[in-house]
Amino acid sequence: MDSLTALWGDFLVFAGVIFGILRKVPDVFWAALIAAALALWGVKVANRDNARHFMRQLRHDKDEKAAQRLADLRRDVYLHAIDQFVHASSYLSSLPIADLNKADAAQPLQGFFAAAAKLQMVSESKTSALVSDLIGTFSALHFKLIGAAQPIQQVLSEIDFYTTLCEGALAEQKRALSAIDQFVPSGNAESDEAKRKALDLALDTQTKFLRDHSETRQALHVERHALHGEFVKSLMLGLQAINTKMQPIMVAIRRELNIDSQIDVYADAVSEQQDRVAGAVAELMAQLDDPRQAPPRTKPASLENR
């Protein structure tokens, strides 16, 4: 107890000495010290606010650069996808004459599918779902048109075959006519008559071959015309369905790329265009269904058992 009292007394003495020393310090010093402390505190607050503003600016710049990179990537991918869509549509219309045995026969369609897959990777979820639906519709139309194009290609092959036969019969007919024109009697009436009959028979035979092959080829052309009409119907109806699914994708792409602030006006214009296309397709279907477009013809006997 006595030791605590002594320590307390020593503390009071020390504190009195310190207060005495501090009282001797001039007021100017205290004013300068307080001013320095306030200035230091102000600098600290300003630095803290500047640091916060700088971090916000960095985050904003980072977000802006990320958004710009995404916009540039989307623009490149979207424009490439539209270009591949045009090539794929042209490829579908050329299926009747395309060589499907080539390794790169479906290259335009593969390019479109690859571009569409990239588009799905960088687009918003709603746009990606629309593109997925478009790919499914395109694939279904592709398989359907391949089935419709194969009979046309078979008929075209037969047309080429009969064209070759016609050319051969025509050449033989010309040779028979030339031989008849150049025939010189030998003086032996019986021998000359036999040779003339042989030449006439050769000419008649080749003339008949030429006539039969020409009729068969003409019937094949009529059949090809009918098959091509059915192909065009399937193609037009399929492309109309694809166009219907493509329009909302175009609107979504323009919205994502911020191409047009009046997106509703564009959507209305697209809808109006779609109605015009539907009317044109309906008119084409009516023309293709018109029996005057393909008058019926009787098949030659050579085609009856094909």
Disulfide bonds with the S-S distance in Angstrom:
none
